[in-house]
């Protein structure tokens, strides 16, 4: 059962597969595909070689792990217990059949988020769950976010308010802190599925979850896998790619503000919330596509860039040799794109 709702950042509408299926150059041109639902969106897997009969079952198991550890819509998930200050699972780990596995992934997400939050000066901050809840409430009611609620949320957030005890379990220095990993969970699921394919000795594959992608090896033509970046305009043709990018054993995540929004007094209220100010962000940056070996990392940085804007995003990406990006921005009412390495 899928326990993530479809309110995660709208990257999946920014990016589509560009798959070539004919004119193969390989000696044994066999491509297998699997599709399904996960985390409030869809997933697609394409791989070459011998078919994996266990793939569907294994992917379902991986999705269950993500839900058990990271889904705020599953009442007894680790993140829900953490947010609600319920220590039952911590105090009685044998009551949860997969506690150790779930805790491993929960801890990893916290540790990775702490690192990226620091590197982006707080532009990526999953401890802003309270702000995301307030945005969802305001959007559903088609009204402005409440200023008093925003200030209260800002007073009780920050990844530095989460630490680990002597057993390695996370705990909060502020009981009002709420985590929300929607901005990184899809990328992490992509990584886990890719890791499974690696373990099964599949060298040529592409995995996509809601627009977040990892590609390894080559496609059916024996060429690098390619993805198309959509034109970030309301009502744009989804097959009218603004740019096509080759992936060479890389992951790519894209975030944009041009689909998931609501209007008040003809003003667009985007779904990207600046965790530093609590305000929805609309700036000159229309789409951020991040390349990294790790899709969870790419996912987090794509979100951060939409908050930071064009120039600050360039600085952060340029200062980290492990990351590159393709940024689409508005310049005098014209869309332009720039590669940043």
Buried (B, 14 or more C-beta within 10 A) or exposed (E): EBBBEBBBBBBBBBBBBBBEEEEBEBEEBEBBEBEBEBBBBBBBBBBBBEEBEEBEEBBEEBBBBBBBBBBBBBEEBBBBBBBEEEEEBBEEBEEBEBBEBBBBBBBEBBBBBBBBBEBBBBBBBBBBBBBBBBBBEBBEEEEEBEEEBBEBBBEBBBBEBBEEEEEEBBBBEEEBBBBBBBBBBBBBBBBBBBEBBEEBEBEBBBBBBBBBBBBBBBBBBBEBBBBBBBBBBEEBEEEEBBBEBEBEEBBBBBBBBBBBBBEEEEEEBBBBBBBBEBBBBBBEBBBBBBBBEBBBBBBBBBBBBBBBBBEBBBEBBEEEEEBBBBBBBBEEEEBBBEEBE
